[in-house]
Amino acid sequence: MIKEVPYNQYMVEVDKKLTSRGIFLTSKADKINTMVIGWGGITFFWGRPVFLVAVRKSRYTHQLIEQSGEFTVSVPGEKDLKEALRFCGSKSGRDYDKFKECDLTALPGQKVSVPVIGQCSLHYECKVVYKQDMIPENLNAELNRRWYPDYHTMYFGEIVACYLTDENF
Ligand SMILES: Cc1cc2nc3c(=O)[nH]c(=O)nc-3n(C[C@H](O)[C@H](O)[C@H](O)COP(=O)(O)O)c2cc1C
């Protein structure tokens, strides 16, 4: 089943999962791939709902989003998907087919060419409307020392669809 929901209905729940175990960021160009994100969130820019994700340049996902300009975010519901989160948050799609390794189902996107993850309950389909490579000189010096030099690109993805595939989120 697919039940459309307002983009901002589950912001608190998404934030909790994002900042604890992480959630899935899926991309597709030549290949389908997913990784785990822990930073970012749902926000509102230019009069549009936006999912902001921060992807380091070293990630395979970075390459795929650069190619397609689209991504999806899938949030686990009652199934905690701990093992899949561990694998997808540490191995690169350059070396593994993570959908195959973790037995994840790629369900076709409704409005984008990138799939969502069937084992998750809540999904956001996004089209990049703005991106920004971090400017090291603009960052607080202590944070710069702590988290870099593998800088992030911030992708602002307009949320073009938001829905549940499981009633029990
Ligand atoms: C809880 C958690 C949160 C993470 N958050 C991010 C993030 O926000 N941005 C990022 O670039 N990498 C993040 N990572 C690391 C990527 O998920 C990891 O490097 C992944 O293997 C990249 O896959 P890829 O090379 O297939 O794109 C996180 C990992 C974990 C476990």
The ligand as an ORCA input file, in Angstrom:
! r2SCAN-3c Opt
* xyz 0 1
  C      24.736      6.451     11.707
  C      25.520      6.869     10.482
  C      25.335      8.139      9.957
  C      26.060      8.559      8.819
  N      25.840      9.817      8.300
  C      26.486     10.212      7.167
  C      26.192     11.482      6.572
  O      25.295     12.243      7.023
  N      26.902     11.857      5.478
  C      27.864     11.044      4.912
  O      28.490     11.438      3.906
  N      28.144      9.825      5.449
  C      27.458      9.382      6.542
  N      27.689      8.120      7.060
  C      28.665      7.228      6.406
  C      28.158      6.552      5.132
  O      26.886      5.968      5.327
  C      29.187      5.457      4.709
  O      30.446      6.029      4.484
  C      28.732      4.654      3.502
  O      29.532      3.484      3.448
  C      28.870      5.408      2.174
  O      28.430      4.559      1.147
  P      28.686      4.811     -0.401
  O      30.181      4.916     -0.645
  O      28.093      3.576     -1.046
  O      27.960      6.052     -0.795
  C      26.979      7.673      8.195
  C      27.146      6.379      8.717
  C      26.433      5.975      9.847
  C      26.609      4.566     10.358
*
